[in-house]
């Protein structure tokens, strides 16, 4: 393991234990066995380290899945693609949630982290945009219903993944919850199937039958 890898491994451990806001580059360098100056030879700042931890020490499936989305349009079944996204996102958020959550208790650090991500052209919003664009392309291709809002559909899927991460870290570790693959399958099935009975959807578009003469509407 070279110097850079040792620093990333130490950062992952420190960030998981203390959260991103409380983890310092000095503490990370010490845990890796190097000086802080050595750390800055490989990373610009703590945000740079955090992105390296997410990309190299956490689940690495989300970025590749998102990058493949444009090539999946009109080819792989939409259900299969969404299942891949849901599974990758659930694993990614579960890994990153405890590290990033502490940022929200420190407004100044959150602002600095947001600015650093913006400078790199990165940020959590790009996950939703990639999924929205994929669904919009499949909609234009006739494989997603015309009445669906691609952005809202993507938010429903990713929101479920983020909620799973939050609940999973909040609950007692001994409490049972579905595995990632089972979770992804059930969420995608619910998203594609909808929750309203088909009869209700059909009836919604029919003109209402006028009441008999003399009957008051309620």
C-alpha positions as CSV (number, residue, x, y, z in Angstrom):
1,X,0.0,0.0,0.0
2,X,1.5,3.3,-1.1
3,X,1.4,6.6,0.8
4,X,-1.8,7.8,-0.9
5,X,-3.6,4.6,-0.2
6,X,-2.6,4.7,3.4
7,X,-3.9,8.2,3.8
8,X,-7.2,7.3,2.1
9,X,-7.6,4.2,4.4
10,X,-6.9,6.3,7.5
11,X,-9.3,9.0,6.3
12,X,-12.1,6.4,5.9
13,X,-11.6,5.2,9.4
14,X,-11.4,8.6,11.0
15,X,-14.4,10.0,9.1
16,X,-16.5,6.9,10.0
17,X,-15.6,7.3,13.6
18,X,-15.8,11.0,14.0
19,X,-17.9,12.3,11.0
20,X,-16.7,14.5,8.3
21,X,-17.1,17.8,10.2
22,X,-15.0,16.7,13.2
23,X,-12.3,14.8,11.3
24,X,-9.3,17.0,10.7
25,X,-6.5,16.6,8.2
26,X,-4.0,16.6,11.0
27,X,-5.8,13.7,12.7
28,X,-6.0,11.8,9.5
29,X,-2.3,12.3,8.7
30,X,-1.4,11.1,12.2
31,X,-3.6,8.0,11.8
32,X,-1.9,7.2,8.5
33,X,1.6,7.7,10.1
34,X,2.5,10.8,8.0
35,X,2.8,14.5,8.5
36,X,0.1,16.9,7.4
37,X,2.4,18.3,4.8
38,X,2.6,14.8,3.2
39,X,-1.1,14.6,3.1
40,X,-1.4,17.9,1.2
41,X,1.0,16.6,-1.4
42,X,-1.7,14.1,-2.4
43,X,-4.9,15.9,-1.6
44,X,-6.0,19.6,-1.9
45,X,-8.2,19.6,1.1
46,X,-10.6,17.5,3.3
47,X,-13.2,17.5,0.6
48,X,-10.8,16.0,-1.8
49,X,-10.1,13.3,0.7
50,X,-13.8,12.7,1.3
51,X,-14.4,12.2,-2.4
52,X,-11.5,9.7,-2.5
53,X,-12.9,7.8,0.4
54,X,-16.3,7.5,-1.2
55,X,-14.8,6.5,-4.6
56,X,-12.1,4.2,-3.3
57,X,-13.1,2.9,0.1
58,X,-16.8,2.7,-0.2
59,X,-19.2,1.0,-2.7
60,X,-17.9,2.0,-6.1
61,X,-20.9,0.9,-8.1
62,X,-23.0,4.1,-8.2
63,X,-20.7,6.2,-10.5
64,X,-20.3,3.5,-13.1
65,X,-24.0,2.8,-13.1
66,X,-24.8,6.5,-13.7
67,X,-22.2,6.8,-16.4
68,X,-23.7,3.8,-18.2
69,X,-27.3,5.2,-18.2
70,X,-27.2,7.0,-21.6
71,X,-26.0,3.8,-23.3
72,X,-28.9,1.8,-21.7
73,X,-31.6,3.9,-23.3
74,X,-33.8,1.7,-25.5
75,X,-31.8,-1.4,-24.8
76,X,-31.8,-2.9,-21.4
77,X,-35.2,-3.2,-19.7
78,X,-36.1,-0.1,-17.7
79,X,-36.9,-2.2,-14.6
80,X,-33.4,-3.8,-14.7
81,X,-31.7,-0.4,-15.1
82,X,-33.6,1.1,-12.2
83,X,-32.9,-2.0,-10.0
84,X,-29.2,-1.4,-10.6
85,X,-29.4,2.3,-9.8
86,X,-31.4,1.5,-6.6
87,X,-29.0,-1.1,-5.4
88,X,-25.9,1.0,-6.1
89,X,-27.5,4.1,-4.5
90,X,-28.6,2.3,-1.4
91,X,-25.1,0.9,-0.8
92,X,-23.5,4.3,-1.6
93,X,-25.8,6.3,0.8
94,X,-25.4,3.7,3.5
95,X,-21.7,4.1,3.4
96,X,-21.5,7.9,3.1
97,X,-24.4,8.9,5.3
98,X,-22.6,8.6,8.7
99,X,-19.6,10.5,7.4
100,X,-21.5,13.4,5.8
101,X,-24.3,13.8,8.3
102,X,-22.1,15.7,10.8
103,X,-21.6,18.5,8.2
104,X,-25.2,19.6,8.7
105,X,-24.4,20.6,12.3
106,X,-21.7,23.0,11.2
107,X,-23.1,25.6,8.7
108,X,-19.7,27.1,7.9
109,X,-18.2,23.7,7.1
110,X,-21.2,22.7,5.0
111,X,-20.8,26.0,3.0
112,X,-17.1,25.3,2.5
113,X,-17.8,21.7,1.5
114,X,-20.5,22.8,-0.9
115,X,-18.2,25.4,-2.5
116,X,-15.4,22.8,-2.9
117,X,-17.7,20.4,-4.6
118,X,-19.0,23.1,-6.9
119,X,-15.5,24.0,-7.9
120,X,-15.0,20.4,-8.9
121,X,-18.2,20.1,-10.8
122,X,-19.5,17.5,-8.3
123,X,-22.2,17.2,-5.8
124,X,-25.2,14.9,-4.8
125,X,-27.5,16.7,-7.2
126,X,-25.8,15.1,-10.2
127,X,-27.1,11.7,-9.2
128,X,-30.7,12.8,-9.5
129,X,-30.0,14.7,-12.7
130,X,-28.5,11.6,-14.3
131,X,-31.5,9.5,-13.4
132,X,-33.9,12.2,-14.5
133,X,-32.2,12.4,-17.9
134,X,-32.3,8.7,-18.3
135,X,-36.0,8.5,-17.5
136,X,-36.8,11.4,-19.8
137,X,-34.9,9.7,-22.7
138,X,-36.8,6.5,-22.1
139,X,-40.0,8.5,-22.0
140,X,-39.2,10.0,-25.4
141,X,-38.4,6.4,-26.5
142,X,-41.9,5.3,-25.5
143,X,-40.7,3.0,-22.7
144,X,-41.8,5.3,-19.8
145,X,-45.4,6.6,-19.6
146,X,-46.1,10.1,-21.0
147,X,-47.7,11.2,-17.8
148,X,-44.7,10.5,-15.6
149,X,-42.5,13.4,-14.4
150,X,-38.9,12.0,-14.8
151,X,-37.5,14.2,-12.1
152,X,-40.2,13.2,-9.6
153,X,-39.8,9.6,-10.4
154,X,-36.1,9.8,-9.9
155,X,-36.5,11.6,-6.6
156,X,-38.9,8.9,-5.4
157,X,-36.4,6.2,-6.1
158,X,-33.3,8.0,-4.7
159,X,-35.3,9.3,-1.7
160,X,-36.2,5.7,-0.7
161,X,-32.5,4.8,-0.9
162,X,-31.5,7.7,1.3
163,X,-34.3,6.9,3.8
164,X,-33.0,3.4,4.0
165,X,-29.6,4.7,4.9
166,X,-31.0,7.0,7.5
167,X,-33.2,4.4,9.1
168,X,-30.5,1.8,9.0
169,X,-28.1,3.9,11.0
170,X,-30.8,5.1,13.4
171,X,-32.2,1.7,14.3
172,X,-30.5,-0.8,16.6
173,X,-28.1,-2.9,14.5
174,X,-29.9,-6.0,15.8
175,X,-33.2,-5.0,14.1
176,X,-33.8,-6.9,10.9
177,X,-34.3,-5.1,7.6
178,X,-34.4,-6.3,4.0
179,X,-31.1,-6.8,2.2
180,X,-30.1,-4.3,-0.5
181,X,-31.1,-6.5,-3.4
182,X,-34.5,-7.2,-1.9
183,X,-35.0,-3.5,-1.1
184,X,-34.1,-2.5,-4.6
185,X,-36.5,-4.9,-6.1
186,X,-39.5,-3.9,-4.0
187,X,-38.9,-0.2,-4.5
188,X,-38.6,-0.4,-8.2
189,X,-41.7,-2.6,-8.4
190,X,-43.7,-0.1,-6.4
191,X,-42.4,2.8,-8.6
192,X,-43.2,1.1,-11.8
193,X,-46.6,-0.3,-10.7
194,X,-47.8,2.8,-8.8
195,X,-50.0,2.7,-5.7
196,X,-53.4,3.6,-7.1
197,X,-55.7,0.7,-8.2
198,X,-56.1,0.6,-12.0
199,X,-59.8,1.1,-11.6
200,X,-59.3,4.3,-9.7
201,X,-57.0,5.6,-12.5
202,X,-59.5,4.6,-15.2
203,X,-62.5,6.1,-13.3
204,X,-60.6,9.4,-12.8
205,X,-60.8,10.2,-16.5
206,X,-64.5,9.4,-16.9
207,X,-67.2,12.1,-16.7
208,X,-69.2,11.8,-13.6
209,X,-72.7,10.5,-13.8
210,X,-75.2,13.2,-13.0
211,X,-77.3,12.5,-9.9
212,X,-81.0,11.8,-10.3
213,X,-83.3,14.9,-10.4
214,X,-83.9,16.4,-7.0
215,X,-80.8,14.8,-5.5
216,X,-78.3,17.0,-3.8
217,X,-74.6,16.5,-4.5
218,X,-72.4,15.9,-1.4
